[in-house]
Amino acid sequence: MMSKVLNRPIRVLVAKVGLDGHDRGAKVIATSLRDAGMEVIYTGLRQTPEMVVNTALQEDVDAIGISILSGAHMTVFPKIIQFMKEKQLDDVLLTGGGIIPEADRLKLADMGVGELFPPGTTMASIVEYIQNWVTENRNF
């Protein structure tokens, strides 16, 4: 159960970073989050980590979701974390999904990345994770 009631919709930035041109999954996630009542900003393809963090700052998002299938997760997520720290986005969730080996998931978690969802994860579990994280970690 959620301990706080939100007085506004959760705002989520969904992004594709780098040269990964597969965005069907990101669009499905964006639609599912919208259907769950969240405000979603989808950046489209070929974003840089810095562009993602700047957009997150401008849009005052609660969470950033990165869809990554290119294998560049050990480069992309640490760069995003670095820019988030520089911009003092300490209370914004960085999460994502794609094909990410368990060992890399654990390393990224140690750096501050939230849950990373593999293909086949239910939309309901992603929605619930974001809702729970935001209600516990953001001030409204």
Kinemage of the C-alpha trace (Angstrom):
@kinemage 1
@onewidth
@group {chain A} dominant
@subgroup {mainchain}
@vectorlist {calphas} color= white
{ca met a 1} P 0.000 0.000 0.000
{ca met a 2} L 1.122 3.514 -0.710
{ca ser a 3} L 1.755 5.590 2.379
{ca lys a 4} L 1.172 8.961 0.712
{ca val a 5} L -1.487 10.181 -1.658
{ca leu a 6} L -0.182 11.989 -4.715
{ca asn a 7} L -1.723 15.372 -5.416
{ca arg a 8} L -0.497 15.416 -9.007
{ca pro a 9} L 0.307 12.862 -11.694
{ca ile a 10} L 3.711 11.191 -11.604
{ca arg a 11} L 5.895 12.600 -14.392
{ca val a 12} L 8.144 10.125 -16.231
{ca leu a 13} L 10.697 10.750 -18.961
{ca val a 14} L 11.119 7.774 -21.307
{ca ala a 15} L 14.254 7.906 -23.447
{ca lys a 16} L 16.346 5.971 -25.937
{ca val a 17} L 20.054 6.795 -25.656
{ca gly a 18} L 22.702 6.371 -28.307
{ca leu a 19} L 22.400 4.637 -31.646
{ca asp a 20} L 19.926 1.988 -30.499
{ca gly a 21} L 17.160 2.366 -33.092
{ca his a 22} L 14.598 -0.009 -31.576
{ca asp a 23} L 11.877 2.043 -29.913
{ca arg a 24} L 8.800 -0.178 -30.005
{ca gly a 25} L 9.333 -1.260 -26.378
{ca ala a 26} L 9.858 2.327 -25.222
{ca lys a 27} L 6.618 3.358 -26.924
{ca val a 28} L 4.732 0.452 -25.324
{ca ile a 29} L 6.092 1.438 -21.901
{ca ala a 30} L 5.199 5.111 -22.477
{ca thr a 31} L 1.637 4.163 -23.431
{ca ser a 32} L 1.274 1.837 -20.433
{ca leu a 33} L 2.504 4.514 -18.025
{ca arg a 34} L 0.071 7.030 -19.557
{ca asp a 35} L -2.745 4.486 -19.229
{ca ala a 36} L -1.832 4.207 -15.521
{ca gly a 37} L -2.387 7.965 -15.118
{ca met a 38} L 1.201 9.179 -15.373
{ca glu a 39} L 2.379 12.106 -17.468
{ca val a 40} L 4.957 10.782 -19.927
{ca ile a 41} L 7.520 12.678 -21.954
{ca tyr a 42} L 9.052 10.513 -24.689
{ca thr a 43} L 12.275 11.939 -26.120
{ca gly a 44} L 12.478 9.780 -29.202
{ca leu a 45} L 15.616 8.139 -30.551
{ca arg a 46} L 19.322 8.982 -30.394
{ca gln a 47} L 19.482 11.053 -27.217
{ca thr a 48} L 22.732 11.664 -25.351
{ca pro a 49} L 22.907 11.142 -21.573
{ca glu a 50} L 23.281 14.909 -21.150
{ca met a 51} L 20.200 15.611 -23.302
{ca val a 52} L 18.175 13.149 -21.223
{ca val a 53} L 19.172 14.757 -17.913
{ca asn a 54} L 18.591 18.291 -19.240
{ca thr a 55} L 15.108 17.286 -20.437
{ca ala a 56} L 14.396 15.653 -17.063
{ca leu a 57} L 15.379 18.876 -15.318
{ca gln a 58} L 13.318 21.090 -17.653
{ca glu a 59} L 10.262 18.834 -17.371
{ca asp a 60} L 10.552 18.396 -13.570
{ca val a 61} L 10.147 14.633 -13.797
{ca asp a 62} L 9.923 12.154 -10.939
{ca ala a 63} L 11.497 9.306 -12.876
{ca ile a 64} L 13.673 8.661 -15.919
{ca gly a 65} L 13.176 5.393 -17.777
{ca ile a 66} L 15.865 4.346 -20.238
{ca ser a 67} L 15.158 1.663 -22.819
{ca ile a 68} L 18.418 0.093 -23.925
{ca leu a 69} L 18.963 -2.901 -26.146
{ca ser a 70} L 22.315 -1.938 -27.686
{ca gly a 71} L 24.551 -3.405 -24.983
{ca ala a 72} L 25.849 0.052 -24.026
{ca his a 73} L 24.167 0.035 -20.588
{ca met a 74} L 27.490 0.108 -18.679
{ca thr a 75} L 28.351 3.350 -20.497
{ca val a 76} L 24.921 4.992 -20.690
{ca phe a 77} L 23.656 4.556 -17.113
{ca pro a 78} L 26.878 5.726 -15.373
{ca lys a 79} L 26.955 8.842 -17.596
{ca ile a 80} L 23.326 9.627 -16.801
{ca ile a 81} L 24.023 9.139 -13.059
{ca gln a 82} L 27.013 11.501 -13.362
{ca phe a 83} L 24.930 14.235 -15.062
{ca met a 84} L 22.095 13.724 -12.555
{ca lys a 85} L 24.547 14.301 -9.684
{ca glu a 86} L 25.955 17.393 -11.394
{ca lys a 87} L 22.430 18.800 -11.820
{ca gln a 88} L 21.440 17.730 -8.258
{ca leu a 89} L 18.638 15.440 -9.400
{ca asp a 90} L 19.113 13.366 -6.267
{ca asp a 91} L 15.426 12.582 -5.754
{ca val a 92} L 14.675 11.418 -9.309
{ca leu a 93} L 14.422 7.703 -10.040
{ca leu a 94} L 16.643 6.351 -12.806
{ca thr a 95} L 15.227 3.075 -14.033
{ca gly a 96} L 15.069 1.254 -17.307
{ca gly a 97} L 14.882 -1.934 -19.202
{ca gly a 98} L 16.441 -4.032 -21.864
{ca ile a 99} L 18.826 -6.921 -22.154
{ca ile a 100} L 21.130 -6.352 -19.181
{ca pro a 101} L 23.059 -9.216 -17.559
{ca glu a 102} L 22.477 -9.774 -13.838
{ca ala a 103} L 26.107 -8.935 -12.927
{ca asp a 104} L 25.798 -5.585 -14.702
{ca arg a 105} L 22.413 -4.946 -13.047
{ca leu a 106} L 24.053 -5.368 -9.648
{ca lys a 107} L 26.939 -3.007 -10.538
{ca leu a 108} L 24.501 -0.397 -11.805
{ca ala a 109} L 22.369 -0.731 -8.656
{ca asp a 110} L 25.504 -0.021 -6.588
{ca met a 111} L 25.931 3.202 -8.609
{ca gly a 112} L 22.387 4.317 -7.811
{ca val a 113} L 20.367 2.973 -10.743
{ca gly a 114} L 16.944 1.686 -9.760
{ca glu a 115} L 15.315 -1.549 -10.881
{ca leu a 116} L 16.151 -2.638 -14.427
{ca phe a 117} L 13.451 -4.650 -16.144
{ca pro a 118} L 14.227 -7.442 -18.636
{ca pro a 119} L 12.043 -8.155 -21.678
{ca gly a 120} L 8.841 -9.903 -20.651
{ca thr a 121} L 8.344 -7.929 -17.433
{ca thr a 122} L 4.669 -7.140 -16.898
{ca met a 123} L 3.581 -3.544 -17.350
{ca ala a 124} L 1.743 -3.747 -14.017
{ca ser a 125} L 4.968 -4.495 -12.140
{ca ile a 126} L 6.768 -1.569 -13.810
{ca val a 127} L 3.896 0.809 -13.034
{ca glu a 128} L 3.749 -0.394 -9.424
{ca tyr a 129} L 7.522 -0.020 -8.969
{ca ile a 130} L 7.511 3.581 -10.238
{ca gln a 131} L 4.424 4.510 -8.191
{ca asn a 132} L 5.896 3.037 -5.007
{ca trp a 133} L 9.345 4.595 -5.523
{ca val a 134} L 7.942 8.042 -6.246
{ca thr a 135} L 5.540 8.052 -3.280
{ca glu a 136} L 8.367 6.992 -0.952
{ca asn a 137} L 11.126 9.259 -2.312
{ca arg a 138} L 9.619 12.427 -3.752
{ca asn a 139} L 8.174 15.427 -1.910
{ca phe a 140} L 4.922 16.703 -3.395
